[in-house]
């Protein structure tokens, strides 16, 4: 298992500021068995992930640490299935999934169990 970095696109309210690619082009391919690590450091109002799978895939959003995630005790969001050829949008609650340890501080981790997934990440900062 390896970590694969994904840099989120910062969105701006009331402005076209990010492409959502439904065929997987433009995202980061996360190989089956690896973990996407998305850096959401900073004040973030909302986070969105797009997941595209050419073949049906399964992902798990790993719980964060408390602190900083006050709702980390709710656990992982397990076994989300992405149908073959489909692109799904996932809105994440930062208060459940952000890690606080020295290795993953300010980051969200998504484990890919089966088949590759193309992932894009978007953040809406509080200052907008």
N, CA, C and O atoms as CSV, one atom per row, in Angstrom:
chain,resi,resn,atom,element,x,y,z
A,1,UNK,N,N,0.834,-1.187,0.000
A,1,UNK,CA,C,0.000,0.000,0.000
A,1,UNK,C,C,0.872,1.241,0.000
A,1,UNK,O,O,1.821,1.355,0.777
A,2,UNK,N,N,0.539,2.158,-0.875
A,2,UNK,CA,C,1.281,3.409,-0.960
A,2,UNK,C,C,0.308,4.577,-0.883
A,2,UNK,O,O,-0.868,4.452,-1.227
A,3,UNK,N,N,0.820,5.712,-0.424
A,3,UNK,CA,C,0.042,6.945,-0.418
A,3,UNK,C,C,0.222,7.643,-1.762
A,3,UNK,O,O,1.321,7.663,-2.317
A,4,UNK,N,N,-0.864,8.216,-2.279
A,4,UNK,CA,C,-0.805,8.976,-3.515
A,4,UNK,C,C,-1.418,10.347,-3.255
A,4,UNK,O,O,-2.593,10.453,-2.904
A,5,UNK,N,N,-0.613,11.402,-3.429
A,5,UNK,CA,C,-1.030,12.768,-3.104
A,5,UNK,C,C,-2.018,13.312,-4.128
A,5,UNK,O,O,-1.866,13.117,-5.334
A,6,UNK,N,N,-3.033,13.997,-3.612
A,6,UNK,CA,C,-4.017,14.688,-4.445
A,6,UNK,C,C,-4.102,16.116,-3.940
A,6,UNK,O,O,-4.362,16.343,-2.759
A,7,UNK,N,N,-3.885,17.084,-4.826
A,7,UNK,CA,C,-3.965,18.493,-4.451
A,7,UNK,C,C,-5.359,19.009,-4.793
A,7,UNK,O,O,-5.782,18.930,-5.947
A,8,UNK,N,N,-6.079,19.540,-3.796
A,8,UNK,CA,C,-7.437,20.017,-4.083
A,8,UNK,C,C,-7.433,21.343,-4.841
A,8,UNK,O,O,-6.519,22.155,-4.701
A,9,UNK,N,N,-8.474,21.540,-5.645
A,9,UNK,CA,C,-8.706,22.806,-6.317
A,9,UNK,C,C,-9.501,23.675,-5.350
A,9,UNK,O,O,-10.489,23.213,-4.779
A,10,UNK,N,N,-9.088,24.921,-5.158
A,10,UNK,CA,C,-9.816,25.841,-4.288
A,10,UNK,C,C,-10.894,26.542,-5.109
A,10,UNK,O,O,-10.604,27.196,-6.111
A,11,UNK,N,N,-12.142,26.392,-4.667
A,11,UNK,CA,C,-13.280,26.994,-5.351
A,11,UNK,C,C,-13.575,28.378,-4.790
A,11,UNK,O,O,-13.216,28.689,-3.654
A,12,UNK,N,N,-14.235,29.208,-5.600
A,12,UNK,CA,C,-14.658,30.537,-5.182
A,12,UNK,C,C,-16.169,30.616,-5.341
A,12,UNK,O,O,-16.710,30.228,-6.376
A,13,UNK,N,N,-16.846,31.116,-4.321
A,13,UNK,CA,C,-18.304,31.241,-4.359
A,13,UNK,C,C,-18.727,32.144,-5.515
A,13,UNK,O,O,-18.099,33.173,-5.765
A,14,UNK,N,N,-19.787,31.761,-6.215
A,14,UNK,CA,C,-20.388,32.522,-7.311
A,14,UNK,C,C,-19.448,32.739,-8.496
A,14,UNK,O,O,-19.604,33.701,-9.248
A,15,UNK,N,N,-18.482,31.853,-8.657
A,15,UNK,CA,C,-17.518,31.956,-9.753
A,15,UNK,C,C,-17.251,30.561,-10.303
A,15,UNK,O,O,-17.141,29.605,-9.535
A,16,UNK,N,N,-17.147,30.433,-11.615
A,16,UNK,CA,C,-16.737,29.163,-12.203
A,16,UNK,C,C,-15.254,29.021,-11.901
A,16,UNK,O,O,-14.428,29.752,-12.449
A,17,UNK,N,N,-14.918,28.073,-11.025
A,17,UNK,CA,C,-13.527,28.006,-10.571
A,17,UNK,C,C,-12.952,26.602,-10.529
A,17,UNK,O,O,-11.848,26.412,-10.020
A,18,UNK,N,N,-13.670,25.610,-11.051
A,18,UNK,CA,C,-13.134,24.257,-11.059
A,18,UNK,C,C,-13.872,23.391,-12.059
A,18,UNK,O,O,-15.097,23.448,-12.165
A,19,UNK,N,N,-13.118,22.592,-12.790
A,19,UNK,CA,C,-13.717,21.661,-13.744
A,19,UNK,C,C,-14.069,20.359,-13.047
A,19,UNK,O,O,-13.257,19.817,-12.297
A,20,UNK,N,N,-15.268,19.854,-13.286
A,20,UNK,CA,C,-15.642,18.528,-12.822
A,20,UNK,C,C,-15.630,17.640,-14.063
A,20,UNK,O,O,-16.496,17.749,-14.932
A,21,UNK,N,N,-14.651,16.775,-14.127
A,21,UNK,CA,C,-14.459,15.928,-15.296
A,21,UNK,C,C,-15.124,14.586,-15.016
A,21,UNK,O,O,-14.689,13.854,-14.127
A,22,UNK,N,N,-16.155,14.261,-15.753
A,22,UNK,CA,C,-16.920,13.048,-15.456
A,22,UNK,C,C,-16.350,11.781,-16.082
A,22,UNK,O,O,-16.833,10.684,-15.802
A,23,UNK,N,N,-15.331,11.916,-16.922
A,23,UNK,CA,C,-14.727,10.716,-17.513
A,23,UNK,C,C,-13.433,10.338,-16.813
A,23,UNK,O,O,-12.779,9.371,-17.205
A,24,UNK,N,N,-13.058,11.077,-15.793
A,24,UNK,CA,C,-11.835,10.768,-15.067
A,24,UNK,C,C,-10.626,11.514,-15.565
A,24,UNK,O,O,-9.587,11.491,-14.905
A,25,UNK,N,N,-10.716,12.187,-16.721
A,25,UNK,CA,C,-9.574,12.952,-17.225
A,25,UNK,C,C,-9.307,14.136,-16.302
A,25,UNK,O,O,-10.245,14.778,-15.829
A,26,UNK,N,N,-8.055,14.424,-16.047
A,26,UNK,CA,C,-7.703,15.578,-15.236
A,26,UNK,C,C,-7.578,15.292,-13.756
A,26,UNK,O,O,-7.116,16.156,-13.011
A,27,UNK,N,N,-7.970,14.120,-13.302
A,27,UNK,CA,C,-7.827,13.762,-11.894
A,27,UNK,C,C,-6.550,12.983,-11.668
A,27,UNK,O,O,-5.720,12.854,-12.568
A,28,UNK,N,N,-6.399,12.470,-10.472
A,28,UNK,CA,C,-5.247,11.649,-10.107
A,28,UNK,C,C,-5.703,10.195,-10.027
A,28,UNK,O,O,-6.666,9.884,-9.326
A,29,UNK,N,N,-5.020,9.311,-10.738
A,29,UNK,CA,C,-5.373,7.889,-10.689
A,29,UNK,C,C,-4.799,7.283,-9.413
A,29,UNK,O,O,-3.594,7.346,-9.167
A,30,UNK,N,N,-5.678,6.697,-8.609
A,30,UNK,CA,C,-5.280,6.017,-7.380
A,30,UNK,C,C,-5.392,4.522,-7.656
A,30,UNK,O,O,-6.477,4.007,-7.924
A,31,UNK,N,N,-4.272,3.843,-7.589
A,31,UNK,CA,C,-4.243,2.412,-7.879
A,31,UNK,C,C,-4.935,1.609,-6.784
A,31,UNK,O,O,-4.903,1.986,-5.612
A,32,UNK,N,N,-5.558,0.508,-7.170
A,32,UNK,CA,C,-6.187,-0.395,-6.197
A,32,UNK,C,C,-5.152,-0.813,-5.167
A,32,UNK,O,O,-4.023,-1.154,-5.519
A,33,UNK,N,N,-5.532,-0.787,-3.907
A,33,UNK,CA,C,-4.635,-1.137,-2.820
A,33,UNK,C,C,-3.894,0.058,-2.242
A,33,UNK,O,O,-3.217,-0.075,-1.223
A,34,UNK,N,N,-4.008,1.225,-2.874
A,34,UNK,CA,C,-3.335,2.428,-2.394
A,34,UNK,C,C,-4.317,3.376,-1.714
A,34,UNK,O,O,-5.525,3.139,-1.700
A,35,UNK,N,N,-3.775,4.448,-1.154
A,35,UNK,CA,C,-4.581,5.418,-0.421
A,35,UNK,C,C,-4.350,6.812,-0.971
A,35,UNK,O,O,-3.208,7.258,-1.082
A,36,UNK,N,N,-5.440,7.511,-1.319
A,36,UNK,CA,C,-5.352,8.917,-1.717
A,36,UNK,C,C,-5.189,9.749,-0.453
A,36,UNK,O,O,-5.889,9.533,0.537
A,37,UNK,N,N,-4.265,10.699,-0.493
A,37,UNK,CA,C,-4.045,11.604,0.631
A,37,UNK,C,C,-4.270,13.022,0.108
A,37,UNK,O,O,-3.513,13.518,-0.727
A,38,UNK,N,N,-5.324,13.662,0.613
A,38,UNK,CA,C,-5.747,14.975,0.119
A,38,UNK,C,C,-5.469,16.018,1.195
A,38,UNK,O,O,-5.943,15.896,2.325
A,39,UNK,N,N,-4.700,17.044,0.840
A,39,UNK,CA,C,-4.295,18.076,1.790
A,39,UNK,C,C,-5.347,19.172,1.853
A,39,UNK,O,O,-5.434,20.009,0.955
A,40,UNK,N,N,-6.150,19.169,2.919
A,40,UNK,CA,C,-7.188,20.175,3.111
A,40,UNK,C,C,-6.809,21.137,4.237
A,40,UNK,O,O,-7.689,21.631,4.942
A,41,UNK,N,N,-5.505,21.414,4.418
A,41,UNK,CA,C,-5.076,22.339,5.464
A,41,UNK,C,C,-5.680,23.714,5.231
A,41,UNK,O,O,-5.924,24.118,4.094
A,42,UNK,N,N,-5.915,24.419,6.314
A,42,UNK,CA,C,-6.493,25.753,6.238
A,42,UNK,C,C,-7.972,25.717,6.571
A,42,UNK,O,O,-8.580,24.653,6.688
A,43,UNK,N,N,-8.530,26.897,6.720
A,43,UNK,CA,C,-9.946,27.010,7.042
A,43,UNK,C,C,-10.775,26.594,5.836
A,43,UNK,O,O,-10.745,27.253,4.797
A,44,UNK,N,N,-11.507,25.511,5.975
A,44,UNK,CA,C,-12.279,24.983,4.863
A,44,UNK,C,C,-13.740,24.859,5.264
A,44,UNK,O,O,-14.064,24.242,6.279
A,45,UNK,N,N,-14.616,25.448,4.466
A,45,UNK,CA,C,-16.056,25.393,4.715
A,45,UNK,C,C,-16.641,24.064,4.255
A,45,UNK,O,O,-17.476,23.473,4.940
A,46,UNK,N,N,-16.198,23.602,3.095
A,46,UNK,CA,C,-16.734,22.359,2.544
A,46,UNK,C,C,-15.682,21.702,1.660
A,46,UNK,O,O,-14.839,22.372,1.063
A,47,UNK,N,N,-15.754,20.365,1.589
A,47,UNK,CA,C,-14.856,19.606,0.721
A,47,UNK,C,C,-15.697,18.684,-0.159
A,47,UNK,O,O,-16.691,18.108,0.284
A,48,UNK,N,N,-15.276,18.561,-1.406
A,48,UNK,CA,C,-15.969,17.715,-2.369
A,48,UNK,C,C,-14.940,16.855,-3.085
A,48,UNK,O,O,-13.852,17.321,-3.421
A,49,UNK,N,N,-15.291,15.604,-3.314
A,49,UNK,CA,C,-14.423,14.662,-4.008
A,49,UNK,C,C,-15.216,14.108,-5.186
A,49,UNK,O,O,-16.389,13.769,-5.032
A,50,UNK,N,N,-14.591,14.010,-6.368
A,50,UNK,CA,C,-15.206,13.271,-7.466
A,50,UNK,C,C,-14.413,11.979,-7.634
A,50,UNK,O,O,-13.184,11.969,-7.568
A,51,UNK,N,N,-15.135,10.909,-7.850
A,51,UNK,CA,C,-14.545,9.576,-8.000
A,51,UNK,C,C,-15.056,8.956,-9.293
A,51,UNK,O,O,-16.264,8.812,-9.482
A,52,UNK,N,N,-14.140,8.590,-10.180
A,52,UNK,CA,C,-14.505,7.940,-11.434
A,52,UNK,C,C,-13.854,6.564,-11.474
A,52,UNK,O,O,-12.687,6.415,-11.113
A,53,UNK,N,N,-14.602,5.564,-11.910
A,53,UNK,CA,C,-14.065,4.208,-12.025
A,53,UNK,C,C,-14.448,3.625,-13.382
A,53,UNK,O,O,-15.630,3.566,-13.723
A,54,UNK,N,N,-13.448,3.194,-14.161
A,54,UNK,CA,C,-13.723,2.530,-15.431
A,54,UNK,C,C,-14.336,1.148,-15.184
A,54,UNK,O,O,-15.215,0.704,-15.922
A,55,UNK,N,N,-13.855,0.477,-14.133
A,55,UNK,CA,C,-14.420,-0.796,-13.671
A,55,UNK,C,C,-14.921,-0.573,-12.255
A,55,UNK,O,O,-14.352,0.235,-11.521
A,56,UNK,N,N,-15.967,-1.266,-11.861
A,56,UNK,CA,C,-16.543,-1.068,-10.524
A,56,UNK,C,C,-15.449,-1.097,-9.470
A,56,UNK,O,O,-14.593,-1.981,-9.476
A,57,UNK,N,N,-15.481,-0.124,-8.565
A,57,UNK,CA,C,-14.447,0.006,-7.537
A,57,UNK,C,C,-15.093,0.247,-6.177
A,57,UNK,O,O,-16.249,0.660,-6.080
A,58,UNK,N,N,-14.318,-0.023,-5.134
A,58,UNK,CA,C,-14.779,0.190,-3.760
A,58,UNK,C,C,-13.754,1.062,-3.034
A,58,UNK,O,O,-12.550,0.812,-3.098
A,59,UNK,N,N,-14.252,2.086,-2.344
A,59,UNK,CA,C,-13.378,2.976,-1.586
A,59,UNK,C,C,-13.890,3.108,-0.153
A,59,UNK,O,O,-15.075,2.916,0.122
A,60,UNK,N,N,-12.970,3.440,0.752
A,60,UNK,CA,C,-13.312,3.701,2.142
A,60,UNK,C,C,-12.710,5.042,2.539
A,60,UNK,O,O,-11.519,5.275,2.333
A,61,UNK,N,N,-13.532,5.932,3.112
A,61,UNK,CA,C,-13.040,7.203,3.617
A,61,UNK,C,C,-12.666,6.960,5.070
A,61,UNK,O,O,-13.516,6.620,5.893
A,62,UNK,N,N,-11.377,7.138,5.377
A,62,UNK,CA,C,-10.863,6.803,6.703
A,62,UNK,C,C,-11.128,7.912,7.706
A,62,UNK,O,O,-10.947,9.092,7.406
A,63,UNK,N,N,-11.564,7.518,8.913
A,63,UNK,CA,C,-11.852,8.501,9.954
A,63,UNK,C,C,-10.597,9.300,10.284
A,63,UNK,O,O,-9.477,8.814,10.127
A,64,UNK,N,N,-10.802,10.526,10.741
A,64,UNK,CA,C,-9.699,11.385,11.129
A,64,UNK,C,C,-9.320,11.183,12.581
A,64,UNK,O,O,-9.647,10.166,13.191
A,65,UNK,N,N,-8.627,12.164,13.120
A,65,UNK,CA,C,-8.190,12.145,14.516
A,65,UNK,C,C,-8.892,13.248,15.287
A,65,UNK,O,O,-9.240,14.291,14.733
A,66,UNK,N,N,-9.095,13.001,16.572
A,66,UNK,CA,C,-9.659,14.029,17.448
A,66,UNK,C,C,-8.612,14.432,18.460
A,66,UNK,O,O,-8.220,13.585,19.262
A,67,UNK,N,N,-8.119,15.682,18.485
A,67,UNK,CA,C,-8.412,16.734,17.517
A,67,UNK,C,C,-7.648,16.514,16.219
A,67,UNK,O,O,-6.729,15.696,16.218
A,68,UNK,N,N,-7.948,17.156,15.161
A,68,UNK,CA,C,-8.848,18.294,14.975
A,68,UNK,C,C,-10.287,17.903,14.627
A,68,UNK,O,O,-11.176,18.751,14.689
A,69,UNK,N,N,-10.535,16.655,14.268
A,69,UNK,CA,C,-11.875,16.245,13.824
A,69,UNK,C,C,-12.741,15.866,15.021
A,69,UNK,O,O,-12.581,14.795,15.607
A,70,UNK,N,N,-13.657,16.760,15.372
A,70,UNK,CA,C,-14.500,16.541,16.545
A,70,UNK,C,C,-15.424,15.339,16.403
A,70,UNK,O,O,-15.868,14.788,17.410
A,71,UNK,N,N,-15.721,14.924,15.188
A,71,UNK,CA,C,-16.618,13.792,14.967
A,71,UNK,C,C,-15.891,12.543,14.479
A,71,UNK,O,O,-16.504,11.665,13.874
A,72,UNK,N,N,-14.596,12.461,14.738
A,72,UNK,CA,C,-13.813,11.304,14.287
A,72,UNK,C,C,-14.360,9.999,14.856
A,72,UNK,O,O,-14.231,8.945,14.233
A,73,UNK,N,N,-14.963,10.067,16.026
A,73,UNK,CA,C,-15.511,8.876,16.665
A,73,UNK,C,C,-16.634,8.213,15.882
A,73,UNK,O,O,-17.029,7.091,16.198
A,74,UNK,N,N,-17.152,8.892,14.867
A,74,UNK,CA,C,-18.193,8.285,14.027
A,74,UNK,C,C,-17.615,7.199,13.132
A,74,UNK,O,O,-18.359,6.393,12.574
A,75,UNK,N,N,-16.286,7.173,12.990
A,75,UNK,CA,C,-15.620,6.102,12.253
A,75,UNK,C,C,-15.469,6.354,10.768
A,75,UNK,O,O,-15.752,7.436,10.254
A,76,UNK,N,N,-15.008,5.303,10.100
A,76,UNK,CA,C,-14.817,5.338,8.647
A,76,UNK,C,C,-16.176,5.345,7.946
A,76,UNK,O,O,-17.187,4.930,8.512
A,77,UNK,N,N,-16.175,5.817,6.721
A,77,UNK,CA,C,-17.316,5.606,5.833
A,77,UNK,C,C,-16.863,4.469,4.927
A,77,UNK,O,O,-16.057,4.670,4.019
A,78,UNK,N,N,-17.375,3.301,5.176
A,78,UNK,CA,C,-16.838,2.082,4.565
A,78,UNK,C,C,-17.552,1.683,3.285
A,78,UNK,O,O,-18.730,1.980,3.085
A,79,UNK,N,N,-16.812,1.006,2.431
A,79,UNK,CA,C,-17.324,0.271,1.272
A,79,UNK,C,C,-18.276,1.080,0.397
A,79,UNK,O,O,-19.397,0.646,0.133
A,80,UNK,N,N,-17.840,2.239,-0.047
A,80,UNK,CA,C,-18.599,3.003,-1.024
A,80,UNK,C,C,-18.304,2.411,-2.393
A,80,UNK,O,O,-17.141,2.349,-2.795
A,81,UNK,N,N,-19.314,1.979,-3.111
A,81,UNK,CA,C,-19.120,1.351,-4.412
A,81,UNK,C,C,-19.330,2.372,-5.522
A,81,UNK,O,O,-20.318,3.107,-5.533
A,82,UNK,N,N,-18.386,2.402,-6.450
A,82,UNK,CA,C,-18.488,3.261,-7.624
A,82,UNK,C,C,-18.754,2.338,-8.818
A,82,UNK,O,O,-17.896,1.530,-9.173
A,83,UNK,N,N,-19.921,2.449,-9.434
A,83,UNK,CA,C,-20.232,1.571,-10.562
A,83,UNK,C,C,-19.293,1.803,-11.754
A,83,UNK,O,O,-18.759,2.900,-11.924
A,84,UNK,N,N,-19.101,0.788,-12.559
A,84,UNK,CA,C,-18.236,0.880,-13.740
A,84,UNK,C,C,-18.699,2.003,-14.658
A,84,UNK,O,O,-19.883,2.105,-14.980
A,85,UNK,N,N,-17.754,2.849,-15.077
A,85,UNK,CA,C,-18.043,3.926,-16.002
A,85,UNK,C,C,-18.777,5.099,-15.392
A,85,UNK,O,O,-19.253,5.971,-16.119
A,86,UNK,N,N,-18.881,5.144,-14.085
A,86,UNK,CA,C,-19.645,6.190,-13.403
A,86,UNK,C,C,-18.712,7.165,-12.698
A,86,UNK,O,O,-17.585,6.822,-12.342
A,87,UNK,N,N,-19.202,8.382,-12.502
A,87,UNK,CA,C,-18.485,9.392,-11.726
A,87,UNK,C,C,-19.414,9.868,-10.622
A,87,UNK,O,O,-20.530,10.308,-10.898
A,88,UNK,N,N,-18.971,9.785,-9.383
A,88,UNK,CA,C,-19.775,10.186,-8.235
A,88,UNK,C,C,-19.146,11.382,-7.540
A,88,UNK,O,O,-17.929,11.559,-7.572
A,89,UNK,N,N,-19.973,12.194,-6.918
A,89,UNK,CA,C,-19.491,13.323,-6.123
A,89,UNK,C,C,-19.761,13.011,-4.668
A,89,UNK,O,O,-20.853,12.580,-4.301
A,90,UNK,N,N,-18.758,13.234,-3.849
A,90,UNK,CA,C,-18.840,12.959,-2.424
A,90,UNK,C,C,-18.558,14.248,-1.664
A,90,UNK,O,O,-17.496,14.846,-1.841
A,91,UNK,N,N,-19.487,14.683,-0.824
A,91,UNK,CA,C,-19.272,15.846,0.037
A,91,UNK,C,C,-18.844,15.321,1.400
A,91,UNK,O,O,-19.531,14.497,2.004
A,92,UNK,N,N,-17.708,15.804,1.875
A,92,UNK,CA,C,-17.172,15.310,3.145
A,92,UNK,C,C,-17.311,16.339,4.253
A,92,UNK,O,O,-17.130,17.537,4.035
A,93,UNK,N,N,-17.631,15.860,5.430
A,93,UNK,CA,C,-17.654,16.685,6.621
A,93,UNK,C,C,-16.229,16.705,7.192
A,93,UNK,O,O,-15.740,15.688,7.685
A,94,UNK,N,N,-15.575,17.855,7.124
A,94,UNK,CA,C,-14.189,17.956,7.582
A,94,UNK,C,C,-14.051,17.542,9.042
A,94,UNK,O,O,-13.009,17.021,9.439
A,95,UNK,N,N,-15.075,17.764,9.838
A,95,UNK,CA,C,-15.024,17.444,11.260
A,95,UNK,C,C,-15.014,15.966,11.575
A,95,UNK,O,O,-15.028,15.593,12.748
A,96,UNK,N,N,-14.989,15.107,10.561
A,96,UNK,CA,C,-14.938,13.674,10.791
A,96,UNK,C,C,-13.694,13.031,10.192
A,96,UNK,O,O,-13.254,11.987,10.674
A,97,UNK,N,N,-13.122,13.622,9.162
A,97,UNK,CA,C,-12.120,12.911,8.383
A,97,UNK,C,C,-10.722,13.520,8.376
A,97,UNK,O,O,-9.798,12.878,7.877
A,98,UNK,N,N,-10.522,14.722,8.904
A,98,UNK,CA,C,-9.196,15.351,8.885
A,98,UNK,C,C,-8.314,14.729,9.963
A,98,UNK,O,O,-8.733,14.541,11.106
A,99,UNK,N,N,-7.092,14.419,9.571
A,99,UNK,CA,C,-6.127,13.808,10.487
A,99,UNK,C,C,-5.310,14.876,11.194
A,99,UNK,O,O,-5.108,15.970,10.667
A,100,UNK,N,N,-4.841,14.549,12.395
A,100,UNK,CA,C,-4.068,15.501,13.190
A,100,UNK,C,C,-2.669,15.038,13.527
A,100,UNK,O,O,-1.878,15.814,14.063
A,101,UNK,N,N,-2.337,13.769,13.221
A,101,UNK,CA,C,-1.009,13.276,13.575
A,101,UNK,C,C,0.052,13.920,12.679
A,101,UNK,O,O,-0.284,14.550,11.676
A,102,UNK,N,N,1.325,13.765,13.034
A,102,UNK,CA,C,2.396,14.465,12.328
A,102,UNK,C,C,2.527,14.032,10.872
A,102,UNK,O,O,2.940,14.840,10.040
A,103,UNK,N,N,2.196,12.807,10.536
A,103,UNK,CA,C,2.324,12.324,9.162
A,103,UNK,C,C,1.230,12.861,8.249
A,103,UNK,O,O,1.501,13.209,7.100
A,104,UNK,N,N,-0.005,12.932,8.746
A,104,UNK,CA,C,-1.153,13.285,7.909
A,104,UNK,C,C,-1.893,14.528,8.395
A,104,UNK,O,O,-3.084,14.669,8.118
A,105,UNK,N,N,-1.229,15.427,9.105
A,105,UNK,CA,C,-1.892,16.611,9.658
A,105,UNK,C,C,-2.583,17.419,8.567
A,105,UNK,O,O,-1.965,17.793,7.570
A,106,UNK,N,N,-3.886,17.685,8.769
A,106,UNK,CA,C,-4.665,18.482,7.834
A,106,UNK,C,C,-5.084,17.743,6.578
A,106,UNK,O,O,-5.548,18.361,5.619
A,107,UNK,N,N,-4.925,16.423,6.573
A,107,UNK,CA,C,-5.190,15.655,5.357
A,107,UNK,C,C,-6.340,14.672,5.556
A,107,UNK,O,O,-6.623,14.234,6.671
A,108,UNK,N,N,-6.995,14.337,4.442
A,108,UNK,CA,C,-8.057,13.338,4.403
A,108,UNK,C,C,-7.514,12.158,3.623
A,108,UNK,O,O,-6.818,12.336,2.623
A,109,UNK,N,N,-7.834,10.932,4.081
A,109,UNK,CA,C,-7.328,9.719,3.433
A,109,UNK,C,C,-8.483,8.864,2.923
A,109,UNK,O,O,-9.451,8.614,3.642
A,110,UNK,N,N,-8.368,8.418,1.666
A,110,UNK,CA,C,-9.376,7.564,1.045
A,110,UNK,C,C,-8.666,6.330,0.510
A,110,UNK,O,O,-7.808,6.422,-0.368
A,111,UNK,N,N,-9.034,5.182,1.049
A,111,UNK,CA,C,-8.419,3.914,0.662
A,111,UNK,C,C,-9.190,3.294,-0.498
A,111,UNK,O,O,-10.419,3.225,-0.474
A,112,UNK,N,N,-8.454,2.843,-1.517
A,112,UNK,CA,C,-9.064,2.213,-2.686
A,112,UNK,C,C,-8.840,0.712,-2.586
A,112,UNK,O,O,-7.700,0.249,-2.628
A,113,UNK,N,N,-9.925,-0.053,-2.453
A,113,UNK,CA,C,-9.813,-1.494,-2.231
A,113,UNK,C,C,-9.743,-2.282,-3.529
A,113,UNK,O,O,-8.921,-3.190,-3.659
A,114,UNK,N,N,-10.588,-1.950,-4.483
A,114,UNK,CA,C,-10.638,-2.750,-5.709
A,114,UNK,C,C,-10.723,-1.844,-6.919
A,114,UNK,O,O,-11.504,-0.892,-6.939
A,115,UNK,N,N,-9.924,-2.138,-7.925
A,115,UNK,CA,C,-9.860,-1.407,-9.191
A,115,UNK,C,C,-9.446,0.056,-8.996
A,115,UNK,O,O,-9.748,0.680,-7.978
A,116,UNK,N,N,-8.752,0.574,-9.994
A,116,UNK,CA,C,-8.263,1.954,-9.929
A,116,UNK,C,C,-9.420,2.943,-9.938
A,116,UNK,O,O,-10.490,2.676,-10.484
A,117,UNK,N,N,-9.171,4.101,-9.312
A,117,UNK,CA,C,-10.148,5.183,-9.251
A,117,UNK,C,C,-9.433,6.469,-9.660
A,117,UNK,O,O,-8.287,6.698,-9.276
A,118,UNK,N,N,-10.114,7.305,-10.440
A,118,UNK,CA,C,-9.589,8.635,-10.748
A,118,UNK,C,C,-10.297,9.609,-9.812
A,118,UNK,O,O,-11.526,9.686,-9.789
A,119,UNK,N,N,-9.512,10.342,-9.048
A,119,UNK,CA,C,-10.045,11.175,-7.975
A,119,UNK,C,C,-9.647,12.625,-8.195
A,119,UNK,O,O,-8.500,12.921,-8.529
A,120,UNK,N,N,-10.606,13.526,-8.005
A,120,UNK,CA,C,-10.345,14.973,-7.977
A,120,UNK,C,C,-10.905,15.498,-6.666
A,120,UNK,O,O,-11.897,14.983,-6.151
A,121,UNK,N,N,-10.258,16.528,-6.131
A,121,UNK,CA,C,-10.688,17.080,-4.844
A,121,UNK,C,C,-10.892,18.596,-4.991
A,121,UNK,O,O,-10.174,19.273,-5.726
A,122,UNK,N,N,-11.893,19.096,-4.267
A,122,UNK,CA,C,-12.236,20.518,-4.304
A,122,UNK,C,C,-12.483,20.986,-2.875
A,122,UNK,O,O,-13.049,20.253,-2.063
A,123,UNK,N,N,-12.055,22.211,-2.573
A,123,UNK,CA,C,-12.310,22.784,-1.243
A,123,UNK,C,C,-12.918,24.173,-1.398
A,123,UNK,O,O,-12.554,24.931,-2.297
A,124,UNK,N,N,-13.843,24.487,-0.510
A,124,UNK,CA,C,-14.445,25.815,-0.449
A,124,UNK,C,C,-13.955,26.457,0.848
A,124,UNK,O,O,-14.391,26.055,1.927
A,125,UNK,N,N,-13.060,27.444,0.769
A,125,UNK,CA,C,-12.527,28.040,1.989
A,125,UNK,C,C,-13.571,28.884,2.708
A,125,UNK,O,O,-14.537,29.350,2.103
A,126,UNK,N,N,-13.363,29.073,4.000
A,126,UNK,CA,C,-14.285,29.871,4.813
A,126,UNK,C,C,-14.259,31.347,4.424
A,126,UNK,O,O,-15.244,32.053,4.640
A,127,UNK,N,N,-13.170,31.820,3.863
A,127,UNK,CA,C,-13.020,33.236,3.576
A,127,UNK,C,C,-13.808,33.713,2.365
A,127,UNK,O,O,-13.840,34.916,2.105
A,128,UNK,N,N,-14.449,32.814,1.611
A,128,UNK,CA,C,-15.212,33.229,0.420
A,128,UNK,C,C,-16.561,33.748,0.807
A,128,UNK,O,O,-17.343,34.142,-0.058
